[in-house]
Amino acid sequence: MSLKNYLKLDLKHKTKHKVITLGYALAVTFAFILSLTNNNYVEASVSKNERLDYLMIENSVASNLSNPETIYPESSVDNIKTLFSMISSFVKEKNVDQEITVKSGDTLISLLNDLGLNRQEANDIYYKLKKHYDPRDLRAGEKIKVQTVVDTQTQEIIALNSITIQPKAGERLVITQAEDGDFTVNKEKDELIEEVNSATGSIEGTLSHSMQKQGVPSRVVNNFIQIFAYSVDFRRDVRRGDKFEIIYENKISPDGKVVQSGDIIYAGLILRKEKIGLYRYKDRHGNTEYYDEKGLAMKKTLYKMPLNYAARISSPFGKRYHPILKHYRIHWGVDYAAPMGTPILAGGDGVVQVAKYNGAYGNYVKIRHNSEFSTAYGHMKGFARGMKPGKRVKQGQVIGYVGSTGRSTGPHVHYEVVRNGRRVNPRTIKASAGENLAGVHLKKFKQMVAEVKSSYQNMFAQNEAPQSGEKIDISFEKKIKSLRLFPEAFCYGRLCTSKLAIDIAGHIS
């Protein structure tokens, strides 16, 4: 059979011919080893000028596999080399490993078509893969590993060996093709090792920067911020010199790489007047929530800020001078300025009521949480996949991305909270708390807290909140709130002195 005819073979028949080719190589290798053990080096019985027909070689190898010594009666090294080069001229294929980066607009079907699979084959893979993983979840930037058999001269794909998709860290879905042409999806899973890490430090600049400086992964930092999103305003409540402490888990692959992180066991903030410590615990319903040392739930009905980002409030709730309309009017929400494309999170569990372009609001989403509360989000760059009326969302789920659509002067999200039909300030609302621990669960929780404190006693000891005698004079703190900071002095009214600056700095540091 000619090479041309081989290349035209249907995919499901090529495995058989790859086996034949492998047989040639094994026969040649075996004979070559035998020749090396024989010192009788004679001239080649096969002249280099002599043309050997491919069929002759095929028949010779096939008929003498059981007795390889008869293939090369003279045990000639030159013979072996000549025959090997002639056989190799007919074996013009190799395995190629490549890594495909998913681009914006790519789908699994389009990627498979690019690999040379026809529509029927691509659809077969799609629906078999869907039993384990939704191919629509492929995102730009993800990597897909592909191993193919390629013709060394034309660089065309002859056969597909495997396709590997990694839906999450430590897990792989491997697609292979059987001899009959049928595709199979196998799930592979690494045995990950859990590693517990801790970190603590002072907040200098932003909380995110300070935590990452201590080696805390960005994903863990985002989770940390989200845990406190119910009660802490990171722009106003957190100040320079405050501290953080965290205990979190990493998952390590067999080769020692960190493949997953983010599960926080304990999260603590030591602010100027108080310490907030929250512990992870699974409640009686099987839900993982965070509680303070007394077993009181941190989770509230709604977020104060729908971002995993310490965003700046560009426009507060209440009466303001409108930057576009140029007159005073009530601003019925809070505007959080953030980089274009920053994920916007659902303020609470609920059902999407509206997801569309809405005039001055631009791209707009409204969520009903219960009979009492609903929230609205405006000026989005775009919606998250699947956002439509009737869609049920969970608190913290991405519903869209920060933009500047509608009546807007820059990238931000407009966040509204509606309570019993009346719009209220998201910053001051007192939403109902989650379920507190009691009974046997409270007892187990307190035991766990004691164990955590015992294991990390040094960290907890160095970050104790100020004692009663060390508390800040709140009245004094209020007095200096109106001070304006200049490079070398504090100014209060018309009074500006460097000595005052020194005295105040010493008092409040």
C-alpha positions as CSV (number, residue, x, y, z in Angstrom):
1,M,0.0,0.0,0.0
2,S,1.4,3.4,-1.0
3,L,1.9,6.3,1.4
4,K,-0.7,8.3,-0.5
5,N,-3.3,5.6,0.1
6,Y,-2.3,5.4,3.8
7,L,-2.9,9.1,4.3
8,K,-6.4,8.7,2.7
9,L,-7.4,6.1,5.3
10,D,-10.4,6.9,7.5
11,L,-9.4,7.8,11.1
12,K,-10.9,4.6,12.6
13,H,-8.7,2.3,10.3
14,K,-5.4,4.1,10.9
15,T,-4.7,2.4,14.3
16,K,-4.2,-0.9,12.5
17,H,-1.6,0.5,10.1
18,K,0.2,2.2,13.0
19,V,0.6,-1.2,14.6
20,I,2.1,-2.6,11.3
21,T,4.5,0.3,11.2
22,L,5.5,-0.3,14.8
23,G,6.1,-3.9,13.9
24,Y,8.6,-2.9,11.2
25,A,10.5,-0.7,13.7
26,L,10.6,-3.5,16.4
27,A,11.9,-6.0,13.8
28,V,14.7,-3.7,12.7
29,T,15.7,-2.8,16.2
30,F,15.8,-6.5,17.3
31,A,17.9,-7.5,14.3
32,F,20.2,-4.5,14.9
33,I,20.9,-5.6,18.5
34,L,21.7,-9.2,17.3
35,S,24.1,-7.8,14.7
36,L,26.0,-5.9,17.4
37,T,26.7,-9.2,19.2
38,N,28.3,-10.7,16.0
39,N,31.9,-9.7,15.1
40,N,31.6,-11.0,11.5
41,Y,31.3,-7.7,9.7
42,V,31.1,-8.4,6.0
43,E,30.1,-6.3,3.0
44,A,26.5,-5.6,2.6
45,S,24.6,-8.3,0.7
46,V,22.2,-5.6,-0.4
47,S,23.7,-3.1,-2.7
48,K,22.8,0.6,-2.1
49,N,22.2,0.9,-5.8
50,E,19.8,-2.0,-5.7
51,R,16.1,-0.9,-5.6
52,L,14.0,-2.8,-3.2
53,D,10.3,-2.9,-3.6
54,Y,8.3,-1.8,-0.4
55,L,6.1,-4.9,-0.8
56,M,9.2,-7.1,-0.6
57,I,10.2,-5.5,2.7
58,E,6.7,-5.9,4.1
59,N,6.5,-9.5,3.2
60,S,10.1,-10.2,4.4
61,V,9.5,-8.7,7.8
62,A,6.1,-10.2,8.2
63,S,7.2,-13.7,7.4
64,N,10.3,-13.7,9.6
65,L,9.1,-12.1,12.8
66,S,9.2,-15.5,14.5
67,N,12.8,-16.1,13.4
68,P,14.6,-12.7,13.2
69,E,18.0,-14.3,12.6
70,T,16.9,-15.4,9.1
71,I,16.2,-11.9,8.0
72,Y,19.8,-10.9,8.0
73,P,21.8,-14.1,7.5
74,E,25.1,-12.2,7.3
75,S,24.4,-10.1,10.4
76,S,25.6,-7.0,8.5
77,V,25.5,-3.7,10.3
78,D,25.4,-2.0,6.9
79,N,22.5,-4.2,5.8
80,I,20.6,-3.1,8.9
81,K,21.3,0.5,8.4
82,T,20.3,0.4,4.7
83,L,17.1,-1.5,5.4
84,F,16.3,0.8,8.3
85,S,16.7,3.9,6.2
86,M,14.5,2.4,3.5
87,I,11.7,1.5,5.9
88,S,12.0,4.9,7.6
89,S,11.3,6.6,4.3
90,F,7.8,5.1,4.4
91,V,7.2,6.0,8.1
92,K,6.5,9.7,7.8
93,E,4.4,10.4,10.9
94,K,5.1,11.5,14.5
95,N,3.2,12.3,17.7
96,V,2.9,16.0,18.4
97,D,1.9,17.6,21.7
98,Q,0.5,21.0,21.6
99,E,-1.3,23.4,24.0
100,I,-4.2,25.5,22.6
101,T,-5.2,28.7,24.3
102,V,-8.9,29.4,24.2
103,K,-9.5,32.8,22.6
104,S,-12.5,35.1,22.9
105,G,-15.3,33.8,20.6
106,D,-13.9,30.2,20.5
107,T,-16.3,27.3,21.3
108,L,-15.4,23.6,21.8
109,I,-17.0,22.8,18.4
110,S,-15.0,25.4,16.5
111,L,-11.7,24.2,18.2
112,L,-12.4,20.6,17.3
113,N,-13.2,21.6,13.7
114,D,-9.8,23.4,13.6
115,L,-8.2,20.1,14.6
116,G,-9.6,18.4,11.5
117,L,-12.6,16.7,13.1
118,N,-15.8,16.7,11.1
119,R,-19.1,18.1,12.6
120,Q,-20.4,14.7,13.5
121,E,-17.2,13.8,15.4
122,A,-17.1,17.2,17.1
123,N,-20.8,16.8,18.2
124,D,-20.1,13.3,19.5
125,I,-17.3,14.6,21.7
126,Y,-19.4,17.6,22.8
127,Y,-22.3,15.6,24.2
128,K,-20.1,12.9,25.8
129,L,-18.1,15.6,27.5
130,K,-21.3,17.4,28.7
131,K,-21.9,14.4,31.1
132,H,-18.9,15.6,33.1
133,Y,-18.5,19.2,32.2
134,D,-20.4,21.9,30.4
135,P,-18.3,22.9,27.3
136,R,-20.0,26.3,27.3
137,D,-18.0,27.1,30.5
138,L,-14.8,27.3,28.4
139,R,-13.3,30.8,29.0
140,A,-10.8,32.8,27.1
141,G,-7.3,32.1,28.4
142,E,-7.9,28.5,29.4
143,K,-5.5,25.8,28.1
144,I,-6.4,22.6,26.2
145,K,-3.8,20.0,25.6
146,V,-3.9,18.0,22.4
147,Q,-1.9,15.1,21.1
148,T,-2.1,14.3,17.4
149,V,-0.4,12.2,14.8
150,V,1.1,14.5,12.1
151,D,2.5,13.8,8.7
152,T,6.2,14.9,8.9
153,Q,6.2,16.2,5.3
154,T,2.8,17.9,4.9
155,Q,2.3,18.7,8.6
156,E,-1.3,17.6,8.2
157,I,-3.0,15.8,11.1
158,I,-3.4,12.1,10.4
159,A,-5.0,11.0,13.6
160,L,-6.1,12.3,17.0
161,N,-4.6,10.6,20.1
162,S,-6.1,12.6,22.9
163,I,-7.6,15.9,24.0
164,T,-7.2,17.0,27.7
165,I,-9.4,19.7,29.4
166,Q,-8.8,20.8,33.0
167,P,-12.1,22.1,34.3
168,K,-10.5,22.8,37.7
169,A,-7.3,22.3,39.6
170,G,-6.3,18.7,40.1
171,E,-8.9,17.3,37.7
172,R,-8.6,16.4,34.0
173,L,-11.0,15.2,31.4
174,V,-9.2,13.1,28.7
175,I,-10.9,12.4,25.4
176,T,-9.6,9.4,23.4
177,Q,-10.7,7.5,20.3
178,A,-11.1,3.7,20.1
179,E,-10.3,1.6,17.1
180,D,-14.0,1.6,16.1
181,G,-13.9,5.4,15.9
182,D,-15.9,5.9,19.1
183,F,-14.9,8.6,21.5
184,T,-14.4,8.1,25.3
185,V,-14.1,10.6,28.1
186,N,-12.1,9.6,31.1
187,K,-11.9,11.6,34.3
188,E,-8.5,11.8,36.0
189,K,-8.1,13.3,39.5
190,D,-4.9,14.0,41.4
191,E,-4.5,13.1,45.0
192,L,-4.1,16.6,46.5
193,I,-2.4,17.2,49.8
194,E,-4.0,19.8,52.1
195,E,-1.6,22.4,53.5
196,V,-2.6,25.0,56.2
197,N,-0.9,28.4,56.0
198,S,-1.2,31.5,58.2
199,A,-0.2,35.1,57.7
200,T,-0.5,38.3,59.7
201,G,0.7,41.9,59.1
202,S,0.0,45.6,59.3
203,I,-2.0,47.3,56.7
204,E,0.1,49.8,54.8
205,G,-1.7,51.3,51.7
206,T,-4.4,48.9,50.6
207,L,-5.5,45.7,52.4
208,S,-5.0,43.7,49.2
209,H,-1.4,44.9,48.7
210,S,-0.5,44.3,52.4
211,M,-1.8,40.8,52.3
212,Q,-0.2,39.8,49.1
213,K,3.1,41.3,50.4
214,Q,2.9,38.6,53.1
215,G,2.4,35.9,50.5
216,V,-1.3,35.5,50.6
217,P,-2.7,34.5,47.1
218,S,-4.9,37.1,45.4
219,R,-7.8,34.6,45.3
220,V,-7.6,34.2,49.1
221,V,-7.5,38.0,49.5
222,N,-10.7,38.3,47.5
223,N,-12.4,35.7,49.7
224,F,-11.2,37.5,52.8
225,I,-12.7,40.8,51.7
226,Q,-16.0,39.0,50.8
227,I,-16.3,37.5,54.2
228,F,-16.3,41.0,55.8
229,A,-18.4,42.5,53.1
230,Y,-21.5,42.5,55.3
231,S,-20.2,44.8,58.0
232,V,-16.8,46.4,57.1
233,D,-16.4,49.4,54.7
234,F,-12.8,48.8,53.6
235,R,-12.5,52.4,52.3
236,R,-13.6,54.1,55.5
237,D,-13.2,51.6,58.4
238,V,-9.7,50.2,57.6
239,R,-6.8,52.6,58.3
240,R,-3.1,52.6,58.1
241,G,-1.6,50.6,60.9
242,D,-4.5,48.3,61.4
243,K,-3.8,44.6,61.2
244,F,-5.0,41.5,59.5
245,E,-4.6,37.8,60.4
246,I,-5.6,34.8,58.4
247,I,-5.4,31.0,58.4
248,Y,-6.2,29.3,55.1
249,E,-5.8,26.1,53.2
250,N,-3.7,25.3,50.1
251,K,-4.0,22.1,48.0
252,I,-0.7,20.8,46.8
253,S,-0.3,18.5,43.7
254,P,1.9,15.4,43.9
255,D,4.7,17.4,42.2
256,G,4.6,20.0,45.0
257,K,2.8,22.8,43.2
258,V,0.0,24.8,44.7
259,V,-3.0,24.1,42.5
260,Q,-5.8,25.4,44.6
261,S,-6.2,27.9,47.5
262,G,-8.9,30.0,49.0
263,D,-10.6,28.1,51.8
264,I,-10.2,30.3,54.8
265,I,-10.4,28.7,58.2
266,Y,-10.1,31.9,60.2
267,A,-10.2,35.6,59.2
268,G,-9.4,38.4,61.5
269,L,-9.2,42.2,61.4
270,I,-7.7,44.3,64.2
271,L,-9.1,47.7,63.7
272,R,-8.3,50.7,66.0
273,K,-11.1,50.2,68.4
274,E,-11.9,46.5,68.0
275,K,-11.0,43.1,66.8
276,I,-13.2,41.1,64.5
277,G,-12.4,37.4,64.3
278,L,-14.5,35.0,62.1
279,Y,-14.3,31.2,62.0
280,R,-15.5,28.8,59.3
281,Y,-18.0,26.2,60.4
282,K,-20.6,24.0,58.7
283,D,-24.1,24.6,60.2
284,R,-26.9,22.1,60.8
285,H,-28.1,22.5,57.2
286,G,-24.7,21.6,55.8
287,N,-23.9,25.1,54.7
288,T,-20.5,26.6,55.4
289,E,-20.7,30.0,57.0
290,Y,-18.6,32.3,59.2
291,Y,-19.2,33.0,62.9
292,D,-17.6,35.1,65.6
293,E,-16.2,33.5,68.8
294,K,-19.7,33.4,70.3
295,G,-21.2,31.5,67.4
296,L,-23.0,34.6,66.0
297,A,-23.4,34.6,62.3
298,M,-21.6,37.2,60.3
299,K,-23.7,36.7,57.2
300,K,-26.4,39.3,56.7
301,T,-29.2,39.4,54.1
302,L,-27.3,41.8,51.8
303,Y,-23.9,43.1,51.0
304,K,-23.0,46.7,51.6
305,M,-20.9,46.7,48.5
306,P,-21.4,44.4,45.5
307,L,-17.7,44.1,44.6
308,N,-14.7,42.0,45.7
309,Y,-12.7,45.2,45.5
310,A,-12.1,48.0,48.0
311,A,-13.8,50.5,45.7
312,R,-13.9,54.2,46.1
313,I,-17.4,55.7,46.7
314,S,-17.6,58.2,43.9
315,S,-21.1,59.4,44.7
316,P,-22.9,58.6,48.1
317,F,-26.6,58.2,48.7
318,G,-28.7,61.3,49.1
319,K,-28.9,64.8,47.6
320,R,-26.0,65.7,45.3
321,Y,-25.1,68.0,42.4
322,H,-25.5,65.8,39.3
323,P,-22.3,65.9,37.2
324,I,-24.2,65.6,33.9
325,L,-27.6,67.3,34.5
326,K,-25.9,70.2,36.4
327,H,-28.5,70.6,39.1
328,Y,-29.2,69.2,42.6
329,R,-31.3,66.0,42.9
330,I,-31.6,62.9,45.1
331,H,-29.1,60.1,44.3
332,W,-31.0,56.9,45.1
333,G,-28.0,54.6,45.4
334,V,-24.3,54.5,46.0
335,D,-21.8,54.7,43.2
336,Y,-18.6,52.6,43.5
337,A,-15.8,53.5,41.2
338,A,-13.8,50.5,40.0
339,P,-11.7,49.5,36.9
340,M,-13.6,48.7,33.8
341,G,-14.6,45.0,33.7
342,T,-14.4,44.4,37.5
343,P,-16.9,41.6,38.4
344,I,-20.2,42.8,40.0
345,L,-21.6,40.4,42.7
346,A,-25.2,39.7,43.6
347,G,-25.8,41.4,46.9
348,G,-27.8,38.4,48.2
349,D,-29.6,35.2,47.2
350,G,-32.6,35.9,45.0
351,V,-34.2,35.9,41.5
352,V,-33.4,38.2,38.6
353,Q,-36.3,40.4,37.8
354,V,-34.7,42.6,35.1
355,A,-31.6,42.2,33.0
356,K,-31.6,44.7,30.1
357,Y,-30.5,48.2,28.9
358,N,-32.5,50.7,30.9
359,G,-32.1,54.3,29.7
360,A,-30.0,56.4,32.1
361,Y,-29.0,53.3,34.1
362,G,-27.4,51.7,31.1
363,N,-27.0,47.9,31.3
364,Y,-29.1,47.2,34.4
365,V,-30.0,44.2,36.6
366,K,-32.6,44.0,39.4
367,I,-32.8,41.2,41.8
368,R,-35.7,40.3,44.2
369,H,-34.2,38.7,47.4
370,N,-37.4,38.2,49.5
371,S,-40.7,39.9,50.2
372,E,-38.8,42.8,51.9
373,F,-35.6,43.5,49.9
374,S,-34.5,43.9,46.3
375,T,-31.4,45.4,44.8
376,A,-30.5,47.1,41.5
377,Y,-27.2,47.5,39.6
378,G,-26.5,50.0,36.9
379,H,-24.0,51.2,34.2
380,M,-22.7,47.7,33.6
381,K,-20.3,47.0,30.7
382,G,-22.1,43.7,30.1
383,F,-24.0,40.9,31.8
384,A,-22.7,37.6,33.1
385,R,-23.7,34.5,31.1
386,G,-27.3,33.4,31.7
387,M,-28.5,36.7,33.3
388,K,-32.2,36.9,32.4
389,P,-35.5,37.3,34.2
390,G,-36.3,34.2,36.3
391,K,-32.6,33.3,36.8
392,R,-31.9,32.3,40.4
393,V,-28.6,33.6,41.8
394,K,-26.6,33.1,44.9
395,Q,-25.0,35.8,47.1
396,G,-21.5,36.6,45.7
397,Q,-22.3,35.3,42.2
398,V,-21.0,37.4,39.3
399,I,-24.0,39.0,37.6
400,G,-22.1,41.5,35.4
401,Y,-19.1,43.7,35.0
402,V,-18.3,47.4,35.8
403,G,-18.8,49.7,32.9
404,S,-19.9,53.2,32.0
405,T,-23.1,52.7,30.0
406,G,-26.1,55.0,30.2
407,R,-25.8,58.4,31.9
408,S,-22.3,58.0,33.3
409,T,-19.0,59.9,33.5
410,G,-16.7,57.0,34.1
411,P,-16.5,53.3,35.0
412,H,-18.5,52.5,38.2
413,V,-21.5,50.5,39.5
414,H,-24.6,52.2,40.7
415,Y,-25.9,50.1,43.7
416,E,-29.5,50.5,45.0
417,V,-31.3,48.7,47.8
418,V,-35.1,48.7,47.9
419,R,-36.8,47.9,51.2
420,N,-40.6,47.4,51.1
421,G,-40.8,49.5,47.9
422,R,-38.7,52.4,49.3
423,R,-35.1,53.0,48.2
424,V,-32.7,53.2,51.2
425,N,-29.0,53.8,51.8
426,P,-27.1,50.5,51.3
427,R,-24.4,51.8,53.7
428,T,-26.6,52.1,56.7
429,I,-29.2,49.4,56.2
430,K,-29.5,46.9,59.1
431,A,-30.4,43.7,57.3
432,S,-31.4,40.6,59.2
433,A,-28.6,38.3,60.3
434,G,-28.0,34.6,59.4
435,E,-28.8,31.8,61.8
436,N,-26.7,31.8,65.0
437,L,-25.3,28.5,66.3
438,A,-26.9,26.8,69.3
439,G,-27.0,23.5,71.2
440,V,-24.6,20.8,70.2
441,H,-23.3,22.8,67.1
442,L,-22.4,25.7,69.4
443,K,-20.5,23.3,71.7
444,K,-18.6,21.8,68.7
445,F,-17.9,25.2,67.3
446,K,-16.3,26.5,70.5
447,Q,-14.1,23.4,70.7
448,M,-12.9,24.1,67.2
449,V,-12.2,27.8,68.1
450,A,-10.1,26.7,71.1
451,E,-8.1,24.3,68.9
452,V,-7.4,27.0,66.3
453,K,-6.3,29.4,69.0
454,S,-4.1,26.9,70.6
455,S,-2.4,26.0,67.3
456,Y,-1.7,29.6,66.4
457,Q,-1.4,31.2,69.9
458,N,1.6,33.3,68.9
459,M,-0.3,34.9,66.1
460,F,-3.3,35.6,68.2
461,A,-1.2,36.9,71.1
462,Q,0.7,39.5,69.1
463,N,-2.5,40.9,67.6
464,E,-4.6,41.4,70.6
465,A,-6.9,44.4,70.5
466,P,-5.9,47.3,72.8
467,Q,-6.7,46.9,76.5
468,S,-9.0,49.2,78.2
469,G,-6.2,51.5,79.4
470,E,-4.9,51.7,75.8
471,K,-8.1,52.6,74.0
472,I,-8.2,55.7,71.9
473,D,-9.9,58.8,73.2
474,I,-12.8,58.8,70.8
475,S,-13.8,62.3,71.7
476,F,-10.3,63.5,70.7
477,E,-10.5,61.4,67.5
478,K,-13.7,63.2,66.6
479,K,-12.1,66.6,67.2
480,I,-9.4,66.0,64.7
481,K,-11.6,64.6,61.9
482,S,-11.8,68.0,60.2
483,L,-8.0,68.4,60.1
484,R,-6.6,68.7,56.6
485,L,-3.2,67.0,56.0
486,F,-0.5,69.1,54.3
487,P,3.1,67.9,53.5
488,E,4.5,69.2,56.7
489,A,1.7,70.2,59.0
490,F,-1.9,69.6,60.1
491,C,-4.3,72.5,59.7
492,Y,-7.3,73.1,61.8
493,G,-9.2,76.1,60.6
494,R,-6.5,78.8,60.2
495,L,-4.1,77.1,62.5
496,C,-1.3,75.3,60.8
497,T,1.8,74.2,62.8
498,S,4.3,71.5,62.4
499,K,4.4,71.0,66.2
500,L,0.7,70.3,66.2
501,A,1.2,67.8,63.5
502,I,3.9,66.1,65.6
503,D,1.7,66.1,68.7
504,I,-1.3,64.7,67.0
505,A,0.7,62.0,65.1
506,G,2.2,60.8,68.3
507,H,-1.2,60.7,70.0
508,I,-3.0,58.7,67.4
509,S,-0.2,56.4,66.0
